[in-house]
């Protein structure tokens, strides 16, 4: 699905030099490069505070911890997402409240959020799925009206521009807190695990800095319950190099998406990803919908012919056994349930060549034409 080896070869001299420098100084934890990357990311995102951490799941958990929520407080979130988004809610003793997604953008349906709000609602966690932004204008208006916090799960959409009346802003910088993952396959990925939290709120930033460091702002003086969640220097060095190329990487992904869009338009049963008017889709995944075409059979056919494809996600969160105690299985989310039977993601990355695209698309055409 991604070609990290070819991407590494393109930046190999810079990466090797940076990693060697860290090995020679042995500043593996909280070295200068971590602060440098933090500053670069703050500038890129246009936020006051970036708090690096160990992974994207930690980022979500730490953001929720910083809000001071109590067991039983409710957090509104889509079910059609990677499990980390909802997993951390339950981990902290909070209650996930699942809301359906928009059939076109795959992101949380902002029009259905208000009906899910109760006196116990304390936060909304919209997910910018596959690289497409959720409707943050409407979400922020609802949050303000009901005095609830918004934590953006930006793990799949870092670099996306969201269009506002006052100009473009980056996703992850709009809510009270933004979170991301630097998992290697992400648009901005490191060579291990990594994550970050962003905010313009000074108090929240101070609290999250404590939480990532065992709840301390002064060594050995622990003011709150925290955890140990750090981005190591080697990962920061890799990310600093790749951040400078992120927009270039996004442009390359969008060109691949353009090719897929054009090719797939000939097939009536294939719905290409929608590019919402309010944001720039950065295509962490290229996810199409198949209607009247056997999705699972195509997935298997492609695999048999050396073409990777993935189903993101075959089982939504509200139907996962881990949430049985909340009675979520009975939640009525018709769009989510439908999408889990239709979506299929194709390979998309920064080093794709025309020969690869022709190979992938040729096999898709062969399968669909054979079924006609």
LINUR-V634503 format. One record per helix or strand of 2 or more residues. SS is the DSSP state (hx for helix, st for strand). FROM is the first residue (numbers start at 1). TO is the last residue. If there is no record, write none. Layout:
BEGIN
ss: {SS;SS}
from: {FROM;FROM}
to: {TO;TO}
END
This chain:
BEGIN
ss: {hx;hx;st;hx;st;hx;st;hx;hx;st;hx;hx;st;st;st;st;st;hx;st;st;hx;hx;st;st;hx;st;hx;hx;hx;hx;st;hx}
from: {4;32;49;56;74;84;95;110;114;121;129;136;149;161;167;177;195;202;216;221;233;246;270;286;295;309;317;321;328;334;343;354}
to: {25;45;53;66;78;91;99;112;116;125;131;146;153;164;170;181;199;212;218;222;243;264;271;290;304;310;319;326;330;342;346;371}
END
